Amino acid sequence: MKEIDQQEAERHQRKMANRKAVQDAEVAEKTIEKGLIIVNTGPGKGKSTAAFGLALRMLGNGRRVGVVQFIKGAWETGERPALELFGDRVEWHTMGEGFTWETQDLKRDVAAAERAWAKAEELMADPTIGLLLLDELNIALRYDYLDLDAVIASLKARREDLHVVITGRNAKPALIEAADTVTEMTLVKHHFKAGVKAQSGIEF
Amino acid sequence: MKEIDQQEAERHQRKMANRKAVQDAEVAEKTIEKGLIIVNTGPGKGKSTAAFGLALRMLGNGRRVGVVQFIKGAWETGERPALELFGDRVEWHTMGEGFTWETQDLKRDVAAAERAWAKAEELMADPTIGLLLLDELNIALRYDYLDLDAVIASLKARREDLHVVITGRNAKPALIEAADTVTEMTLVKHHFKAGVKAQSGIEF
């Protein structure tokens, strides 16, 4: 057990009491409740996994979750079978046909993105959904598969208690502007650089 | 439906064929399989949620997951009831007593961190666990509740197929050095700044 002298303990107590006063004041200032647009972007790991973690949190709070995958779909990821345990509390729609460099077919990619967006709009209209996860929507926007202004207008017109989480690299500036919360996942270090392959439970 | 002319479609196809060649070569270079140390740090949202998303992915791949919460614990988050659906495939241990500014008691915080670390070591020794989530371990290290060198030595000595994900702000440089993958969640924009309060399914 680490040794702690009395003086150190008292200093810590004073510091933390001050910290708590600041914290309580900050919490008291925050009074707004509303559905959020959350964007997870950047080159680092964790954009989709954080979005699925949020889905898990929402499910734990007893709400329903919608998932639309815009790009992925050609391969199976662990989240899907895991979320099947929640039965009809998860509405999962894999609309993508795989990475753009796998399909190599612009018309097919655009058609898939348009179908995915139609599904997203359908889920936005469903009042039983608490969180809508638009996985890799940023990729569809980046390649102009979808009209950015139309997507943003539709997101803004959603019902006010619906949370939406959007993932993918290179989020468009106008989407960042429209969002409430934006996290850039920054790559400090990645095991791929050290020759480690994609592994079950980590990448898929 | 978006209009696409033939020339544009062909240009896209060539670009993506090149991209695929690069991608395939990169994938072929990666041959190592090993348990990873993954660190999610930084001031942005998504450190713990990404870790729980990874837990979900691991569960979807049929593996067992261990969770040790070093700081949180005084309040309930949605992940816990959600993961209860997976029964004994999740070993969840809430060892923290709440934020350091809530306890205001250094000795109690140190004792809680030491108990949590002992539990982490126990789970590292359990060969049925595929992923160990050490939630907010970085906070315990930042306040020197635990000995950094001892923690890193123990992480390095774990069995080689165990993945460990560590969360919390201000990851220590020596831990970043020891890690395989480090993501800094950078705060681009946060709804708290706009006066939005902590909401169910989003913050807890």
Interface residues (C-beta under 8 A of the other chain):
Chain A: M1 K2 I4 E8 A9 H12 Q13 M16 A17 R19 K20 Q23 E26 V27 E29 K30 T31 I32 E33 K34 L36 I38 V39 N40 T41 G42 G44 K45 G46 S48 T49 A50 A51 F52 G53 L54 L56 R57 M58 L59 G60 N61 R63 T77 G78 E79 R80 P81 A82 L83 L85 F86 F99 T100 W101 E102 T103 Q104 D105 L106 K107 V110 A111 E114 G130 L131 Y145 D147 H163 I176 A179 D180 T181 V182 T183 E184 M185 T186 L187 V188 K189 H190 H191 F192 A194 G195 V196 K197 A198 Q199 S200 G201 I202 F204
Chain B: M1 K2 I4 E8 A9 H12 Q13 M16 A17 R19 K20 Q23 E26 V27 E29 K30 T31 I32 E33 K34 L36 I38 V39 N40 T41 G42 G44 K45 G46 S48 T49 A50 A51 F52 G53 L54 L56 R57 M58 L59 G60 N61 R63 T77 G78 E79 R80 P81 A82 L83 L85 F86 F99 T100 W101 E102 T103 Q104 D105 L106 K107 V110 A111 E114 G130 L131 Y145 D147 H163 I176 A179 D180 T181 V182 T183 E184 M185 T186 L187 V188 K189 H190 H191 F192 A194 G195 V196 K197 A198 Q199 S200 G201 I202 F204
